[in-house]
Amino acid sequence: MNRTLTVLAALAALLVAVPAQAASATVTRAWQYKDASAAGLELDNLIGDVRVEKGNSAGFYVSVKVIAEADTAGEADALAQAVEFRSRDSGGSSLFQVKLPEPHFAMIYLPGAPASWWSGRMYVKYLGERRNLTGDPDKGARIRADVVVRVPEGGRLTARNKFGDTMSEGVAGDVTLHGGRSTVGIGIVIDGRYGSYGLVRSSNGTGRLTLDAGSGRVEVATHEGEVNADTGSGGIDIANCKCRINADTGSGSIRVVDSEGELVADTGSGSVTVRHFAGSVRADTGSGSVKIEGLSNATELVADTGSGSVHVAGDLSHLEEMKIDTGSGSVSIEAFAWPSMAVTVDTGSGSVAVDVTDAEVTRHDGRERIVLIGGAAGRGLIDTGSGSVRLRTVAAPAE
């Protein structure tokens, strides 16, 4: 009998602990901008996803779906209705903003944010106002606004989205996407659980593309034109691009594959990996390796790492300038076609091996070696503070 009462008491306590099912409410609205808006639209959203698509009209089109959750249907509906929208349709200075008035949204629920003062404090500055963020759904307003923007051909869009994914698909124009901006202020947060707030991604686009994630990943899949990818903390992944690429991350890896044009890659801490790239490459990492394989049609090759190895492979016959520098790490170059170049090799500590057909190697000033390849028309420098250097001819890959 006592055992039965104990079980029933435990079940009763469990039922009390289970929260009631939250009620939700949805508000949907849309705006069609005049044709002149193609000259420029700026968009701001605090929390939710922003999706950018190819438009069918001469002007921008914006639709918003607001989703609110609360304990009751009435409270959820009131919360959804409290969201305001600021729209200005005035040619090149057109504007759209999702506004969350402070009386209703002084504290906003953000999954993964600190849930109590003991675990940390977090806030964000948005549209000139401060909003506190919490990971406790009972303490913050449960709200999100998912925005769809349709861009006319050749249109210019700047979209800023604080918390959520920001993605573009099939757009031809001048598109700038900001996600997870570093305007987030963090008080006592110690660990990295609160460091990433969404993916910034573009696919199948043309034109000038700028992707900026304060903290999060940046991805580009199939683009033609120009790509500028920047993240304070996160990886950058670019594939199938015919463009001038500028990729920069404070902490994270950079990967570029199956592309052509011109590449500048810079990471404070992380590796740079390039595979099957046709064009010049400049890669710089404070700490991390640089690996470039399947390189072709490059007139310039620069690889600089404070700590890490450098490996280059491919057809180097078009090179006019080459500079490879490692503070601590080895250098390996494997080519099936070499340029006409005089390469100075300087190692503070490490061996030098040259296995290049018809190359002439001379020693200069103790640790330096001069490698003359072909008519030595171009100039190259390989410098390692501590690490070996190897130059080797390999067979061309099978077609």
VMD Tcl script that draws the C-alpha trace (Angstrom):
set ca {
  {0.00 0.00 0.00}
  {2.77 2.46 0.91}
  {4.57 1.65 -2.32}
  {1.40 2.41 -4.33}
  {0.99 5.77 -2.60}
  {4.64 6.60 -3.29}
  {4.22 5.85 -7.02}
  {1.03 7.94 -7.22}
  {2.74 10.84 -5.46}
  {5.65 10.68 -7.89}
  {3.28 10.68 -10.87}
  {1.39 13.65 -9.46}
  {4.63 15.59 -8.99}
  {5.67 14.79 -12.56}
  {2.36 16.05 -13.97}
  {2.74 19.29 -12.05}
  {6.28 19.75 -13.41}
  {5.23 19.30 -17.07}
  {4.50 22.78 -18.56}
  {1.23 23.41 -20.34}
  {1.22 23.37 -24.12}
  {2.06 26.86 -25.41}
  {-0.43 28.66 -27.62}
  {0.74 30.31 -30.83}
  {-0.47 33.10 -33.10}
  {0.57 34.15 -36.61}
  {0.40 37.48 -38.42}
  {1.24 37.69 -42.14}
  {1.70 40.90 -44.12}
  {3.19 41.93 -47.48}
  {4.47 45.07 -49.25}
  {5.03 45.72 -52.96}
  {7.51 48.52 -53.62}
  {7.55 50.78 -56.66}
  {9.88 50.12 -59.59}
  {12.35 52.80 -58.44}
  {13.06 50.79 -55.28}
  {15.40 48.57 -57.33}
  {18.00 51.32 -56.84}
  {18.27 50.35 -53.18}
  {16.39 48.76 -50.29}
  {17.68 48.39 -46.71}
  {16.06 45.79 -44.46}
  {16.42 45.13 -40.73}
  {15.17 42.13 -38.72}
  {16.00 41.15 -35.16}
  {15.03 37.50 -34.79}
  {13.86 34.99 -37.39}
  {15.00 33.91 -40.85}
  {15.49 36.16 -43.86}
  {15.15 34.56 -47.29}
  {16.14 36.49 -50.43}
  {14.71 35.34 -53.76}
  {14.57 36.35 -57.40}
  {11.71 38.78 -58.00}
  {9.18 38.85 -60.82}
  {8.43 42.58 -60.73}
  {10.52 45.71 -61.34}
  {10.38 46.69 -57.66}
  {11.10 44.93 -54.38}
  {8.49 42.73 -52.73}
  {8.61 41.98 -48.99}
  {6.46 39.56 -47.00}
  {6.64 38.87 -43.27}
  {5.30 36.04 -41.14}
  {5.30 36.83 -37.42}
  {5.01 33.87 -35.05}
  {4.37 34.43 -31.35}
  {4.02 31.95 -28.50}
  {2.53 32.48 -25.06}
  {0.61 30.64 -22.34}
  {-2.79 31.47 -23.85}
  {-4.10 32.15 -27.35}
  {-5.09 35.68 -26.37}
  {-1.62 36.50 -25.05}
  {0.03 35.03 -28.14}
  {-2.22 37.05 -30.46}
  {-1.56 40.26 -28.51}
  {2.18 39.64 -28.75}
  {2.04 39.02 -32.51}
  {-0.10 42.12 -33.06}
  {2.38 44.23 -31.06}
  {5.09 43.84 -33.73}
  {5.37 46.97 -35.86}
  {6.66 47.46 -39.41}
  {8.41 50.54 -40.73}
  {8.28 50.89 -44.52}
  {9.60 53.65 -46.77}
  {9.16 53.41 -50.53}
  {11.36 56.17 -51.94}
  {13.58 54.93 -54.73}
  {17.23 54.33 -53.83}
  {16.65 55.02 -50.13}
  {13.78 52.58 -49.62}
  {13.53 50.92 -46.22}
  {11.86 48.05 -44.40}
  {12.25 47.33 -40.68}
  {10.64 44.89 -38.27}
  {10.25 46.86 -35.05}
  {9.73 45.33 -31.60}
  {8.42 48.04 -29.23}
  {10.08 48.01 -25.82}
  {6.87 47.81 -23.71}
  {6.17 44.37 -25.15}
  {9.71 43.21 -25.97}
  {12.08 44.51 -23.28}
  {13.21 40.89 -22.77}
  {13.26 38.47 -25.72}
  {13.63 34.71 -25.64}
  {16.62 33.45 -27.65}
  {17.33 29.69 -27.62}
  {20.86 29.06 -26.37}
  {21.26 32.43 -24.65}
  {22.06 32.57 -20.90}
  {18.99 31.47 -18.94}
  {19.83 33.22 -15.67}
  {21.99 35.98 -14.21}
  {24.28 33.29 -12.83}
  {25.12 31.92 -16.29}
  {25.52 35.31 -17.93}
  {23.87 38.45 -19.23}
  {23.19 39.19 -22.86}
  {21.72 42.08 -24.80}
  {21.61 43.41 -28.34}
  {21.41 46.90 -29.80}
  {18.82 47.03 -32.53}
  {17.53 50.14 -34.34}
  {19.18 52.32 -31.74}
  {17.56 50.55 -28.77}
  {18.73 47.91 -26.32}
  {16.92 44.61 -25.92}
  {17.80 42.03 -23.26}
  {17.98 38.38 -24.29}
  {17.33 35.26 -22.24}
  {17.44 31.52 -22.79}
  {14.51 31.03 -20.39}
  {11.23 30.92 -22.40}
  {9.24 31.89 -19.29}
  {11.14 35.16 -18.88}
  {11.30 36.47 -22.45}
  {8.84 37.23 -25.24}
  {8.68 34.25 -27.59}
  {8.60 35.97 -30.96}
  {10.12 35.63 -34.41}
  {9.60 37.29 -37.78}
  {10.45 35.32 -40.93}
  {11.00 37.68 -43.86}
  {10.99 36.94 -47.59}
  {12.47 39.54 -49.95}
  {12.09 39.28 -53.71}
  {14.77 41.23 -55.55}
  {14.26 42.63 -59.07}
  {16.99 41.87 -61.58}
  {19.93 44.20 -60.99}
  {18.44 45.42 -57.71}
  {20.54 46.55 -54.76}
  {19.66 45.06 -51.35}
  {21.24 45.37 -47.92}
  {19.66 43.02 -45.36}
  {20.64 42.91 -41.68}
  {19.40 39.99 -39.57}
  {20.63 39.65 -35.99}
  {19.48 36.17 -34.96}
  {18.53 33.57 -37.54}
  {19.58 32.24 -40.94}
  {20.02 34.70 -43.80}
  {19.93 33.07 -47.24}
  {19.80 34.15 -50.86}
  {18.82 31.95 -53.81}
  {19.02 32.72 -57.54}
  {19.39 36.51 -57.22}
  {21.03 38.70 -59.87}
  {22.04 42.02 -58.39}
  {24.08 43.80 -55.73}
  {23.26 41.92 -52.53}
  {24.71 42.49 -49.04}
  {23.64 40.14 -46.24}
  {24.59 40.76 -42.60}
  {23.89 38.06 -40.03}
  {24.77 37.56 -36.36}
  {26.37 40.97 -36.01}
  {28.94 41.64 -33.31}
  {26.76 44.36 -31.73}
  {25.72 41.75 -29.17}
  {26.97 42.67 -25.69}
  {27.85 39.84 -23.35}
  {28.29 40.26 -19.61}
  {29.38 37.22 -17.62}
  {29.20 34.62 -20.39}
  {32.29 32.42 -20.10}
  {31.94 29.54 -22.55}
  {31.32 29.51 -26.30}
  {27.73 28.27 -26.28}
  {26.47 31.70 -27.22}
  {28.90 32.35 -30.06}
  {26.94 31.52 -33.24}
  {23.58 32.94 -34.30}
  {22.83 31.80 -37.79}
  {24.08 30.84 -41.20}
  {24.67 33.37 -43.98}
  {24.39 31.66 -47.37}
  {23.97 32.41 -51.07}
  {23.46 30.04 -53.98}
  {23.04 30.36 -57.76}
  {23.56 34.11 -57.83}
  {25.22 36.66 -60.11}
  {26.58 40.15 -59.48}
  {28.25 41.69 -56.47}
  {27.71 39.63 -53.32}
  {28.76 40.59 -49.78}
  {28.15 38.16 -46.91}
  {29.01 39.27 -43.38}
  {28.42 37.11 -40.30}
  {29.51 38.59 -36.99}
  {29.56 35.10 -35.54}
  {28.55 32.19 -37.75}
  {29.25 30.31 -40.96}
  {29.32 31.82 -44.44}
  {28.57 29.65 -47.47}
  {28.48 30.39 -51.20}
  {27.44 27.79 -53.76}
  {27.60 28.73 -57.45}
  {28.09 32.42 -58.12}
  {29.34 34.57 -60.97}
  {30.68 38.07 -60.38}
  {32.25 39.16 -57.08}
  {32.13 37.58 -53.63}
  {33.15 39.25 -50.36}
  {32.77 36.86 -47.41}
  {33.54 37.98 -43.85}
  {32.91 36.45 -40.43}
  {34.35 37.33 -37.04}
  {34.23 33.75 -35.83}
  {33.19 30.94 -38.14}
  {34.11 29.04 -41.26}
  {33.79 30.15 -44.88}
  {32.88 27.63 -47.58}
  {32.81 28.65 -51.27}
  {32.19 26.34 -54.25}
  {31.58 26.66 -57.99}
  {32.34 30.37 -58.32}
  {33.51 32.33 -61.33}
  {34.49 35.47 -59.51}
  {36.87 37.63 -57.63}
  {36.75 36.22 -54.09}
  {37.74 37.99 -50.89}
  {37.31 35.70 -47.86}
  {38.18 36.85 -44.32}
  {37.54 35.21 -40.94}
  {38.95 36.13 -37.54}
  {38.83 32.55 -36.33}
  {37.79 29.69 -38.59}
  {38.74 27.75 -41.69}
  {38.36 28.88 -45.31}
  {37.56 26.37 -48.05}
  {37.29 27.20 -51.77}
  {36.69 24.44 -54.34}
  {35.92 24.07 -58.06}
  {36.21 27.79 -58.80}
  {38.03 30.29 -60.99}
  {38.96 33.95 -60.97}
  {41.05 35.55 -58.22}
  {41.20 34.57 -54.54}
  {42.29 36.45 -51.44}
  {41.85 34.36 -48.26}
  {42.74 35.59 -44.76}
  {42.14 33.90 -41.40}
  {43.53 34.85 -38.00}
  {43.39 31.28 -36.77}
  {42.40 28.41 -39.04}
  {43.35 26.56 -42.19}
  {42.97 27.63 -45.82}
  {42.07 24.86 -48.28}
  {41.81 25.46 -52.04}
  {41.03 22.70 -54.51}
  {40.69 22.97 -58.30}
  {41.07 26.73 -58.60}
  {41.98 28.49 -61.86}
  {43.52 31.88 -61.11}
  {45.82 33.73 -58.74}
  {45.75 32.98 -55.00}
  {46.79 34.97 -51.93}
  {46.35 33.06 -48.66}
  {47.27 34.32 -45.19}
  {46.72 32.61 -41.83}
  {48.09 33.55 -38.43}
  {47.96 29.96 -37.25}
  {46.99 27.13 -39.57}
  {47.98 25.27 -42.69}
  {47.57 26.34 -46.32}
  {46.74 23.60 -48.83}
  {46.28 24.44 -52.52}
  {45.68 21.52 -54.87}
  {44.72 21.48 -58.53}
  {45.91 25.06 -59.11}
  {46.04 26.38 -62.69}
  {46.20 29.66 -64.67}
  {47.71 31.50 -61.69}
  {50.08 34.38 -62.39}
  {50.55 35.15 -58.68}
  {50.81 32.82 -55.68}
  {51.24 34.10 -52.13}
  {50.94 31.90 -49.04}
  {51.83 33.18 -45.57}
  {51.32 31.36 -42.26}
  {52.69 32.22 -38.84}
  {52.50 28.61 -37.74}
  {51.57 25.84 -40.16}
  {52.63 24.02 -43.30}
  {52.10 25.05 -46.94}
  {51.34 22.54 -49.68}
  {50.84 23.54 -53.34}
  {50.11 21.22 -56.26}
  {49.06 21.69 -59.87}
  {50.02 23.44 -63.09}
  {52.27 26.36 -62.14}
  {53.45 27.22 -65.64}
  {51.74 30.64 -65.70}
  {53.31 31.92 -62.48}
  {55.16 35.23 -62.68}
  {55.45 35.88 -58.94}
  {55.52 33.48 -55.97}
  {56.04 34.16 -52.28}
  {55.65 31.51 -49.59}
  {56.47 32.26 -45.96}
  {56.01 30.11 -42.86}
  {57.14 31.08 -39.36}
  {57.07 27.44 -38.34}
  {56.14 24.75 -40.84}
  {57.26 22.90 -43.93}
  {56.71 23.86 -47.59}
  {55.91 21.29 -50.26}
  {55.37 22.19 -53.94}
  {54.43 19.50 -56.47}
  {53.90 20.57 -60.06}
  {53.53 18.81 -63.39}
  {54.33 22.08 -65.21}
  {56.75 24.67 -63.83}
  {57.16 28.36 -64.65}
  {60.26 30.12 -65.83}
  {61.41 31.42 -62.46}
  {64.33 32.12 -60.15}
  {63.31 30.93 -56.68}
  {65.20 31.96 -53.55}
  {64.84 29.35 -50.79}
  {65.69 30.41 -47.23}
  {65.25 28.08 -44.25}
  {66.19 29.06 -40.72}
  {66.11 25.41 -39.71}
  {65.23 22.62 -42.12}
  {66.33 20.67 -45.16}
  {65.88 21.61 -48.84}
  {65.13 19.01 -51.52}
  {64.73 19.88 -55.22}
  {63.56 17.26 -57.69}
  {62.68 19.41 -60.69}
  {63.81 18.47 -64.20}
  {66.56 20.77 -65.56}
  {66.52 22.99 -62.46}
  {69.83 24.54 -61.44}
  {70.48 24.85 -57.70}
  {73.18 27.06 -56.22}
  {74.00 27.83 -52.61}
  {74.20 31.43 -51.52}
  {75.13 32.97 -48.18}
  {75.12 29.77 -46.14}
  {71.47 28.80 -45.72}
  {70.01 30.29 -48.92}
  {69.61 28.39 -52.16}
  {68.80 29.80 -55.58}
  {66.72 27.50 -57.78}
  {66.74 28.49 -61.45}
  {63.92 26.96 -63.50}
  {63.69 27.54 -67.25}
  {64.79 30.99 -68.32}
  {64.22 32.36 -64.79}
  {61.94 35.13 -66.04}
  {59.79 35.32 -62.89}
  {60.75 35.74 -59.26}
  {59.94 33.49 -56.32}
  {60.72 33.37 -52.60}
  {60.26 30.51 -50.15}
  {61.10 31.37 -46.53}
  {60.64 29.13 -43.49}
  {61.69 30.09 -39.98}
  {61.63 26.45 -39.02}
  {60.69 23.77 -41.54}
  {61.83 21.82 -44.58}
  {61.30 22.75 -48.24}
  {60.62 20.32 -51.07}
  {60.10 21.05 -54.78}
  {59.14 18.07 -56.90}
  {57.92 17.35 -60.43}
  {54.94 14.98 -60.59}
  {52.96 13.38 -63.38}
  {50.01 15.28 -64.83}
  {46.64 14.02 -63.56}
  {44.72 11.73 -65.86}
  {41.97 13.50 -67.81}
}
mol new
graphics top color blue
foreach p $ca { graphics top sphere $p radius 0.5 }
foreach p [lrange $ca 0 end-1] q [lrange $ca 1 end] { graphics top cylinder $p $q radius 0.2 }
display resetview
